[in-house]
Amino acid sequence: MSAAKKKPSKNKNQEEEDDEIDTQKLPPKWRFTSKASAPEISITEDGQTLTKKENDLHRVSLADKRFDSGLHYWDVSILKMVPSEELSIGVASESGYGKLNLEATLGMDKNSWAYCSNGTMYHYSKIAGEGERFGEGDKIGVLLDCKTGTIRFFKKGIIQKGVITIRDIHKRLPIVPAVSLHGKNTVVRVNTNAENPSA
């Protein structure tokens, strides 16, 4: 009898890709919705993939999930993006939900906090932290701690040095996941079942 063939071992990147495929097969925990998005953003039926349809102006999309306690992690894959354009990933406060400008850059007003593709983290138009630049092909993770009011970001699983602090977090709850897209045909996909790489 011939010896059974050994399956080739997988490297770390292959294992991470398999884990991502497995988690993306799960039903989404929450989704982005056209009811709380600028009309220039197209959203797939499952609420996980967002596409900027037209113009070169910043447009915001909010999720239908509200976090008011605990630790939460999700990631956003940038599937298509022109290098010269911008993209911001972060959160918004539901206390300012109706006041948030969906035709602006996330992190530019007092009701949102974001990590921009230029590597800067913003709140109320002020620099709140720094990280690496990111773009097409990257995956940005968001770790929200509703108890401490901190937001940490990850690029391809590597934690970024910048930390955003939501001051007076108890007055800001609940917190809503959000993104802002700039360039036409920019495409991102959220994974609400992603595993916290720091856990």
ChimeraX attribute file (.defattr): number of C-alpha atoms within 10 A of each C-alpha:
attribute: neighborCount
match mode: 1-to-1
recipient: residues
	/A:1	3
	/A:2	4
	/A:3	5
	/A:4	6
	/A:5	6
	/A:6	6
	/A:7	6
	/A:8	6
	/A:9	8
	/A:10	10
	/A:11	8
	/A:12	9
	/A:13	9
	/A:14	11
	/A:15	12
	/A:16	14
	/A:17	11
	/A:18	13
	/A:19	13
	/A:20	15
	/A:21	13
	/A:22	12
	/A:23	16
	/A:24	16
	/A:25	10
	/A:26	11
	/A:27	11
	/A:28	15
	/A:29	10
	/A:30	18
	/A:31	21
	/A:32	24
	/A:33	22
	/A:34	19
	/A:35	11
	/A:36	16
	/A:37	22
	/A:38	20
	/A:39	17
	/A:40	20
	/A:41	23
	/A:42	20
	/A:43	22
	/A:44	14
	/A:45	10
	/A:46	12
	/A:47	18
	/A:48	20
	/A:49	20
	/A:50	24
	/A:51	20
	/A:52	26
	/A:53	17
	/A:54	15
	/A:55	12
	/A:56	14
	/A:57	17
	/A:58	23
	/A:59	25
	/A:60	26
	/A:61	26
	/A:62	25
	/A:63	22
	/A:64	16
	/A:65	16
	/A:66	15
	/A:67	17
	/A:68	17
	/A:69	16
	/A:70	10
	/A:71	16
	/A:72	16
	/A:73	20
	/A:74	19
	/A:75	24
	/A:76	22
	/A:77	20
	/A:78	21
	/A:79	17
	/A:80	18
	/A:81	21
	/A:82	14
	/A:83	12
	/A:84	10
	/A:85	17
	/A:86	21
	/A:87	26
	/A:88	27
	/A:89	25
	/A:90	29
	/A:91	23
	/A:92	27
	/A:93	25
	/A:94	20
	/A:95	15
	/A:96	17
	/A:97	17
	/A:98	10
	/A:99	12
	/A:100	20
	/A:101	18
	/A:102	19
	/A:103	17
	/A:104	17
	/A:105	25
	/A:106	35
	/A:107	27
	/A:108	18
	/A:109	19
	/A:110	16
	/A:111	22
	/A:112	27
	/A:113	30
	/A:114	30
	/A:115	34
	/A:116	25
	/A:117	21
	/A:118	18
	/A:119	16
	/A:120	18
	/A:121	26
	/A:122	24
	/A:123	21
	/A:124	15
	/A:125	15
	/A:126	14
	/A:127	15
	/A:128	19
	/A:129	19
	/A:130	18
	/A:131	20
	/A:132	16
	/A:133	13
	/A:134	21
	/A:135	21
	/A:136	16
	/A:137	13
	/A:138	16
	/A:139	20
	/A:140	25
	/A:141	28
	/A:142	24
	/A:143	20
	/A:144	25
	/A:145	20
	/A:146	21
	/A:147	12
	/A:148	16
	/A:149	19
	/A:150	16
	/A:151	23
	/A:152	20
	/A:153	27
	/A:154	21
	/A:155	19
	/A:156	16
	/A:157	17
	/A:158	12
	/A:159	19
	/A:160	17
	/A:161	12
	/A:162	19
	/A:163	17
	/A:164	22
	/A:165	18
	/A:166	22
	/A:167	11
	/A:168	10
	/A:169	18
	/A:170	14
	/A:171	10
	/A:172	18
	/A:173	20
	/A:174	19
	/A:175	25
	/A:176	20
	/A:177	24
	/A:178	24
	/A:179	29
	/A:180	27
	/A:181	31
	/A:182	25
	/A:183	23
	/A:184	20
	/A:185	19
	/A:186	22
	/A:187	21
	/A:188	23
	/A:189	19
	/A:190	24
	/A:191	26
	/A:192	20
	/A:193	19
	/A:194	20
	/A:195	17
	/A:196	16
	/A:197	13
	/A:198	10
	/A:199	4
